[in-house]
């Protein structure tokens, strides 16, 4: 396995882990476990930063990769990749703003933006794993 493939697998694992932490953070805040929610969401953010560093390292070392298939599967892959990429560009800004509002104890504004941030962040982290499988495992 090449360094690019190892980093791609690591990135998928980090994305999957972020997804789990986001779901857990959502569940515990519904149960009013604020300290645990903060821990889980903060951990999701830190893992996302580690992912970004690893992803940029992989791109630097190996460049971008193209889906080897064709037809409907390539169209599906490109559709997922497009939405993933566009939304992924928004996640750092949304996540930082959401965390900032929580740290400032501006909870009404925090909840309002979190309703936007969470589903986008969950979509990006889950489709990151899907893209990995489509590009490296199923192709």
C-alpha positions as CSV (number, residue, x, y, z in Angstrom):
1,X,0.0,0.0,0.0
2,X,1.4,3.4,-1.0
3,X,1.7,6.4,1.3
4,X,-1.2,8.0,-0.7
5,X,-3.4,4.9,-0.1
6,X,-2.5,4.8,3.6
7,X,-3.3,8.5,4.0
8,X,-6.6,8.1,2.1
9,X,-7.5,5.2,4.5
10,X,-6.5,7.3,7.5
11,X,-8.6,10.2,6.2
12,X,-11.6,8.0,5.8
13,X,-11.1,6.7,9.3
14,X,-10.9,10.2,10.6
15,X,-14.0,11.2,8.8
16,X,-15.9,8.2,10.1
17,X,-14.7,9.0,13.6
18,X,-15.9,12.6,13.3
19,X,-19.3,11.4,12.2
20,X,-19.6,9.2,15.3
21,X,-18.6,12.0,17.6
22,X,-21.1,14.4,15.9
23,X,-23.9,11.9,16.3
24,X,-22.9,11.2,19.9
25,X,-22.7,15.0,20.6
26,X,-26.2,15.5,19.2
27,X,-27.6,12.6,21.3
28,X,-26.1,13.9,24.6
29,X,-27.2,17.5,24.1
30,X,-30.7,16.2,23.7
31,X,-30.3,14.6,27.1
32,X,-29.0,18.0,28.5
33,X,-25.5,16.6,29.2
34,X,-23.7,19.8,28.3
35,X,-20.2,19.0,29.5
36,X,-20.2,15.7,27.5
37,X,-21.6,17.5,24.5
38,X,-18.8,20.1,24.7
39,X,-16.2,17.3,24.9
40,X,-17.6,15.3,22.0
41,X,-18.1,18.3,19.7
42,X,-14.7,19.7,20.6
43,X,-13.1,16.3,19.9
44,X,-15.0,16.2,16.5
45,X,-13.5,19.6,15.7
46,X,-9.9,18.6,16.7
47,X,-10.2,15.3,14.6
48,X,-11.4,17.4,11.7
49,X,-8.4,19.6,11.9
50,X,-6.1,16.5,12.0
51,X,-8.1,15.2,9.0
52,X,-7.5,18.5,7.1
53,X,-3.8,18.3,7.8
54,X,-3.6,14.7,6.6
55,X,-5.8,15.4,3.6
56,X,-3.6,18.3,2.4
57,X,-0.5,16.2,3.0
58,X,-1.9,13.5,0.8
59,X,-2.8,15.9,-1.9
60,X,0.6,17.5,-1.7
61,X,2.4,14.1,-1.9
62,X,0.2,12.3,-4.5
63,X,-2.1,14.9,-6.2
64,X,-5.7,14.3,-6.9
65,X,-7.2,11.0,-7.9
66,X,-9.8,10.4,-10.6
67,X,-12.6,7.9,-10.5
68,X,-11.5,5.0,-12.8
69,X,-15.1,3.9,-13.7
70,X,-17.5,5.2,-16.1
71,X,-21.3,5.4,-16.8
72,X,-23.8,5.8,-14.1
73,X,-21.4,5.0,-11.3
74,X,-19.0,7.8,-12.4
75,X,-22.0,10.2,-12.6
76,X,-23.0,9.2,-9.0
77,X,-19.5,9.5,-7.8
78,X,-19.0,13.0,-9.3
79,X,-22.4,14.1,-7.9
80,X,-21.4,13.0,-4.4
81,X,-18.0,14.5,-4.8
82,X,-19.4,17.9,-6.0
83,X,-21.8,18.3,-3.1
84,X,-19.2,17.0,-0.6
85,X,-16.5,19.4,-1.9
86,X,-18.8,22.5,-1.9
87,X,-20.2,21.8,1.6
88,X,-16.7,20.8,3.0
89,X,-15.5,24.3,2.1
90,X,-18.2,25.7,4.5
91,X,-17.6,23.4,7.4
92,X,-14.6,25.2,9.0
93,X,-16.3,28.5,8.9
94,X,-19.6,27.1,10.3
95,X,-17.9,24.9,12.9
96,X,-15.7,27.8,14.2
97,X,-18.6,30.2,14.3
98,X,-20.8,27.6,16.1
99,X,-18.1,26.8,18.7
100,X,-17.3,30.5,19.1
101,X,-21.0,31.3,19.9
102,X,-21.1,28.4,22.5
103,X,-17.9,29.6,24.1
104,X,-19.4,33.1,24.4
105,X,-22.4,31.6,26.0
106,X,-24.6,33.0,23.2
107,X,-26.7,29.8,23.3
108,X,-29.7,31.0,21.2
109,X,-27.4,32.0,18.3
110,X,-25.4,28.8,18.9
111,X,-28.5,26.6,18.6
112,X,-29.6,28.5,15.5
113,X,-26.4,28.0,13.6
114,X,-25.8,24.5,15.0
115,X,-29.0,23.4,13.2
116,X,-27.3,24.3,10.0
117,X,-23.8,23.3,10.9
118,X,-24.5,19.8,12.2
119,X,-26.3,18.3,9.2
120,X,-23.7,19.8,6.8
121,X,-20.8,18.6,8.9
122,X,-22.4,15.1,9.2
123,X,-23.0,15.0,5.4
124,X,-19.4,16.0,4.7
125,X,-17.9,13.5,7.1
126,X,-20.1,10.6,6.0
127,X,-19.7,11.3,2.2
128,X,-15.9,11.5,2.8
129,X,-16.0,7.9,3.9
130,X,-18.3,7.0,0.9
131,X,-16.0,8.8,-1.5
132,X,-13.0,6.8,-0.1
133,X,-14.8,3.5,-0.7
134,X,-15.9,4.5,-4.2
135,X,-12.5,5.7,-5.2
136,X,-10.2,3.2,-3.4
137,X,-12.2,0.0,-2.6
138,X,-15.1,-0.4,-4.9
139,X,-13.6,0.9,-8.2
